[in-house]
Amino acid sequence: MSGAILAAERASPAPFLELTKPRLSSFVLVVVALGGWLAGGGATVLLAVLGTGLVAGGASALNMLLERAHDARMARTWSRPLPSGRLAPRDVLLFGVGATAAGLLVLALATTPLAAFLAALTSATYLGVYTPLKRVTTLNTHIGAVPGALPALIGWAAVRGTVDATAWALFLIVYLWQVPHFLSIAWMYRDDYARGGFRMLPSADPDGTATGRQALLGALALVPASLLPALLGAGGLFYAVAAVALGAFFAARAAAFLWDRSAARARALRRGSLVYLPLLLLALFLDAAG
């Protein structure tokens, strides 16, 4: 890029928005909002969403900063703001640290200390544990699912100052959902991840049998896990029926991928994951609201 174009890009908010991984962050914020609403709702939920959104966006930016050299080698990530040269590392560092600090302050001052602690823990484990382990072990998907699921506790903690069994049930659902979701992506882009130096499961599983098996086990485990909110009184019969139906749908997608480890089946599993979680959370919200 020319100097004039780079200057225009850096003056635009668009590259900074890209740093926050808005599509992935939207799922996180929906989970935070639902947890807070189930815990009692109120204006605190909006503050929890705001604070968590800032922390999540800051962590995503810092993740891109740490992985910029690896992203530059991959077809799916070379156009991100850092490897493409649209933003300088200093810009991303300031944005990431500033957004994270602002989000933690919102949570600490406007919600509860526990919510702020959980958000800090999420950021720390995402950046300090999951990010480096992506280049070390194929277990990184399962490890990274922990910080990915911790936001399920933040909304509840923001309202009540504690977490209880219902909050942990949401955590478990989000944790298990990530396994088939991210394994499908890892299989689709396995060559790209290898070029980037990331040790995803498919790199040690050339025929995809282990990848497909783990995706199916995660989807099957979601069926009983998704029924926990109903057993705990957070949802009723409508939610339970929806959870079983959606679980069967998702497990069928995972089974099809295990049977035929093609890019098309992996893509169908990923699309299925993007249908499953929003509809499950919507069913829980509608049942609890009714």
C-alpha positions as CSV (number, residue, x, y, z in Angstrom):
1,M,0.0,0.0,0.0
2,S,1.1,3.6,-0.6
3,G,1.8,5.9,2.2
4,A,-1.4,7.9,1.5
5,I,-3.6,4.8,1.5
6,L,-2.0,3.6,4.7
7,A,-2.6,6.9,6.4
8,A,-6.2,6.9,5.3
9,E,-6.7,3.4,6.6
10,R,-5.2,4.2,10.0
11,A,-7.5,7.2,10.3
12,S,-10.5,5.0,9.6
13,P,-12.3,3.0,12.3
14,A,-12.7,0.0,10.0
15,P,-9.4,-1.7,10.7
16,F,-9.9,-1.2,14.4
17,L,-13.3,-2.8,14.2
18,E,-11.7,-5.8,12.4
19,L,-9.3,-6.2,15.3
20,T,-12.3,-7.0,17.6
21,K,-13.4,-10.1,15.5
22,P,-17.0,-8.8,15.6
23,R,-18.7,-11.9,14.3
24,L,-17.1,-14.1,17.0
25,S,-17.6,-11.4,19.7
26,S,-21.3,-11.2,18.9
27,F,-21.8,-14.7,20.1
28,V,-19.9,-13.9,23.3
29,L,-22.0,-10.9,24.0
30,V,-25.3,-12.8,23.4
31,V,-24.2,-15.4,26.0
32,V,-23.2,-12.6,28.5
33,A,-26.6,-10.9,28.0
34,L,-28.6,-14.2,28.4
35,G,-26.6,-15.1,31.6
36,G,-27.3,-11.7,33.0
37,W,-31.0,-11.8,32.1
38,L,-31.5,-15.2,33.6
39,A,-29.8,-13.9,36.8
40,G,-32.3,-11.1,37.2
41,G,-31.7,-8.7,34.4
42,G,-31.8,-4.9,34.8
43,A,-29.5,-2.2,33.5
44,T,-26.5,-4.1,34.9
45,V,-26.8,-6.5,32.0
46,L,-26.2,-3.7,29.5
47,L,-23.1,-2.6,31.5
48,A,-21.9,-6.2,31.6
49,V,-22.3,-6.5,27.8
50,L,-20.4,-3.2,27.3
51,G,-17.6,-4.1,29.6
52,T,-17.2,-7.6,28.3
53,G,-17.3,-6.4,24.7
54,L,-14.5,-4.0,25.4
55,V,-12.4,-6.7,27.0
56,A,-13.2,-9.2,24.3
57,G,-12.3,-6.7,21.6
58,G,-9.1,-5.8,23.3
59,A,-8.0,-9.4,23.7
60,S,-8.8,-10.1,20.1
61,A,-6.6,-7.2,19.0
62,L,-3.7,-8.3,21.3
63,N,-4.1,-11.8,19.9
64,M,-3.7,-10.5,16.4
65,L,-0.6,-8.6,17.5
66,L,1.0,-11.7,18.9
67,E,0.1,-13.8,15.8
68,R,0.8,-11.2,13.1
69,A,3.8,-13.1,11.6
70,H,1.8,-16.3,11.5
71,D,-1.3,-14.6,10.1
72,A,0.9,-13.2,7.2
73,R,1.5,-16.8,6.0
74,M,-2.1,-17.8,5.9
75,A,-4.5,-17.2,3.0
76,R,-7.5,-16.6,5.4
77,T,-5.7,-14.1,7.6
78,W,-3.0,-12.3,5.5
79,S,-5.4,-9.4,4.9
80,R,-5.9,-8.6,8.6
81,P,-4.9,-5.1,9.6
82,L,-1.4,-6.0,10.9
83,P,-0.1,-8.3,8.2
84,S,-1.6,-6.2,5.4
85,G,0.1,-3.1,6.9
86,R,-3.1,-1.2,7.4
87,L,-2.2,-0.7,11.1
88,A,1.1,-0.5,12.9
89,P,1.9,-2.8,15.9
90,R,2.0,0.3,18.2
91,D,-1.6,1.2,17.1
92,V,-2.8,-2.3,17.9
93,L,-1.0,-2.5,21.2
94,L,-2.5,0.8,22.4
95,F,-6.0,-0.2,21.2
96,G,-5.8,-3.6,22.7
97,V,-4.5,-2.5,26.1
98,G,-6.9,0.5,26.2
99,A,-10.0,-1.4,25.3
100,T,-9.2,-4.2,27.8
101,A,-8.5,-1.7,30.6
102,A,-11.7,0.3,29.9
103,G,-13.8,-2.9,29.9
104,L,-12.4,-4.1,33.2
105,L,-13.0,-0.7,34.7
106,V,-16.6,-0.7,33.6
107,L,-17.1,-4.2,35.0
108,A,-15.4,-3.5,38.3
109,L,-17.0,-0.1,38.9
110,A,-20.5,-0.6,37.4
111,T,-21.2,-4.3,38.0
112,T,-19.3,-6.6,40.5
113,P,-15.6,-7.4,41.3
114,L,-16.3,-11.0,40.4
115,A,-17.4,-10.1,36.9
116,A,-14.3,-8.0,36.4
117,F,-12.1,-10.9,37.7
118,L,-13.8,-13.4,35.3
119,A,-13.2,-11.0,32.4
120,A,-9.6,-10.6,33.3
121,L,-9.2,-14.3,33.7
122,T,-10.7,-14.8,30.2
123,S,-8.3,-12.3,28.6
124,A,-5.3,-13.7,30.5
125,T,-6.0,-17.4,29.6
126,Y,-6.8,-16.5,26.0
127,L,-3.6,-14.6,25.5
128,G,-1.3,-16.2,27.9
129,V,-2.3,-19.9,27.6
130,Y,-4.4,-20.6,24.4
131,T,-2.5,-18.3,22.0
132,P,1.0,-19.8,22.6
133,L,-0.3,-23.3,22.8
134,K,-1.7,-23.1,19.3
135,R,1.9,-23.6,18.1
136,V,2.7,-26.3,20.7
137,T,-0.1,-28.9,21.0
138,T,-3.1,-30.2,19.1
139,L,-5.1,-29.9,22.4
140,N,-5.2,-26.2,21.9
141,T,-8.9,-26.3,20.8
142,H,-10.0,-27.9,24.0
143,I,-7.9,-25.6,26.1
144,G,-9.0,-22.5,24.2
145,A,-12.6,-23.5,24.8
146,V,-12.2,-22.6,28.4
147,P,-11.6,-18.8,27.9
148,G,-14.2,-19.1,25.1
149,A,-16.8,-20.3,27.6
150,L,-15.9,-18.1,30.6
151,P,-18.1,-15.2,29.4
152,A,-21.1,-17.4,30.1
153,L,-20.3,-16.7,33.8
154,I,-19.7,-13.0,33.5
155,G,-23.3,-11.9,32.9
156,W,-24.5,-13.9,35.8
157,A,-21.7,-12.7,38.1
158,A,-22.3,-9.0,37.0
159,V,-25.9,-9.2,38.3
160,R,-25.6,-11.4,41.4
161,G,-22.0,-11.2,42.4
162,T,-21.8,-15.0,42.4
163,V,-22.1,-17.9,39.9
164,D,-24.4,-20.8,40.5
165,A,-25.3,-24.1,38.8
166,T,-27.3,-22.4,36.0
167,A,-24.3,-20.2,35.1
168,W,-22.1,-23.3,35.0
169,A,-24.6,-25.1,32.8
170,L,-24.3,-22.2,30.3
171,F,-20.5,-22.5,30.6
172,L,-20.6,-26.2,29.8
173,I,-22.9,-25.7,26.8
174,V,-20.7,-23.0,25.3
175,Y,-17.5,-25.0,26.0
176,L,-18.8,-28.2,24.3
177,W,-20.3,-26.2,21.3
178,Q,-16.8,-24.8,20.5
179,V,-15.3,-28.3,20.0
180,P,-17.2,-29.3,16.8
181,H,-17.4,-25.7,15.7
182,F,-13.7,-25.0,15.7
183,L,-12.7,-28.5,14.7
184,S,-14.7,-28.1,11.5
185,I,-12.9,-24.9,10.8
186,A,-9.5,-26.5,11.6
187,W,-10.3,-29.3,9.1
188,M,-11.4,-26.9,6.3
189,Y,-8.3,-24.8,6.6
190,R,-5.8,-27.5,7.8
191,D,-3.2,-26.7,5.1
192,D,-3.5,-23.0,5.8
193,Y,-3.0,-23.5,9.6
194,A,0.0,-25.7,8.8
195,R,1.5,-22.9,6.8
196,G,0.9,-20.5,9.7
197,G,2.7,-22.8,12.1
198,F,-0.4,-23.7,14.1
199,R,-0.6,-27.3,15.5
200,M,-4.3,-28.0,15.0
201,L,-5.6,-31.5,15.4
202,P,-5.8,-32.2,11.7
203,S,-2.1,-31.7,11.4
204,A,-1.6,-34.9,13.4
205,D,-4.7,-36.6,11.9
206,P,-4.2,-36.8,8.1
207,D,-7.4,-38.8,7.4
208,G,-9.6,-36.8,9.8
209,T,-10.9,-39.8,11.8
210,A,-9.8,-38.3,15.2
211,T,-11.1,-34.9,14.2
212,G,-14.5,-36.2,13.1
213,R,-14.7,-38.4,16.2
214,Q,-14.0,-35.6,18.6
215,A,-16.5,-33.3,16.8
216,L,-19.2,-36.0,17.1
217,L,-18.4,-36.6,20.8
218,G,-18.7,-32.9,21.5
219,A,-22.0,-32.6,19.6
220,L,-23.4,-35.7,21.4
221,A,-22.3,-34.4,24.8
222,L,-24.2,-31.2,24.1
223,V,-27.5,-33.1,24.2
224,P,-27.5,-33.9,28.0
225,A,-25.5,-30.7,28.8
226,S,-28.2,-28.6,27.0
227,L,-30.9,-30.1,29.2
228,L,-29.3,-28.9,32.4
229,P,-31.0,-25.5,32.4
230,A,-34.3,-27.3,32.2
231,L,-33.4,-29.6,35.1
232,L,-32.2,-26.6,37.1
233,G,-35.5,-24.7,36.5
234,A,-34.2,-22.0,34.1
235,G,-36.1,-23.5,31.2
236,G,-39.3,-25.6,30.8
237,L,-40.7,-28.2,28.4
238,F,-40.5,-26.0,25.4
239,Y,-36.8,-25.4,25.9
240,A,-36.2,-29.1,26.6
241,V,-37.9,-30.2,23.4
242,A,-36.0,-27.6,21.4
243,A,-32.7,-28.7,23.0
244,V,-33.2,-32.3,22.1
245,A,-34.3,-31.4,18.5
246,L,-31.4,-29.0,18.0
247,G,-29.0,-31.5,19.6
248,A,-30.1,-34.2,17.2
249,F,-29.7,-31.9,14.2
250,F,-26.2,-30.8,15.3
251,A,-25.1,-34.4,16.1
252,A,-26.4,-35.5,12.7
253,R,-24.1,-32.9,11.0
254,A,-21.2,-34.1,13.1
255,A,-21.9,-37.8,12.3
256,A,-22.0,-36.9,8.6
257,F,-18.6,-35.2,8.9
258,L,-17.1,-38.3,10.6
259,W,-18.5,-40.5,7.9
260,D,-17.2,-38.3,5.1
261,R,-14.4,-35.9,6.1
262,S,-14.8,-33.7,3.1
263,A,-14.5,-29.9,3.0
264,A,-18.2,-29.8,2.1
265,R,-19.2,-31.8,5.2
266,A,-16.9,-29.7,7.4
267,R,-18.5,-26.6,6.0
268,A,-22.0,-28.0,6.7
269,L,-21.0,-28.8,10.3
270,R,-19.7,-25.3,10.8
271,R,-22.9,-23.8,9.4
272,G,-24.9,-26.2,11.6
273,S,-23.0,-24.9,14.7
274,L,-23.9,-21.3,13.7
275,V,-27.6,-22.4,13.6
276,Y,-27.5,-24.5,16.8
277,L,-26.2,-22.1,19.4
278,P,-28.3,-19.0,18.6
279,L,-31.5,-21.1,18.4
280,L,-30.7,-22.9,21.6
281,L,-30.1,-19.7,23.5
282,L,-33.2,-18.1,21.9
283,A,-35.3,-21.1,23.0
284,L,-34.0,-20.7,26.6
285,F,-34.8,-17.0,26.5
286,L,-38.3,-17.5,25.2
287,D,-39.1,-20.3,27.6
288,A,-37.8,-18.3,30.6
289,A,-39.6,-15.2,29.5
290,G,-42.8,-17.0,29.1
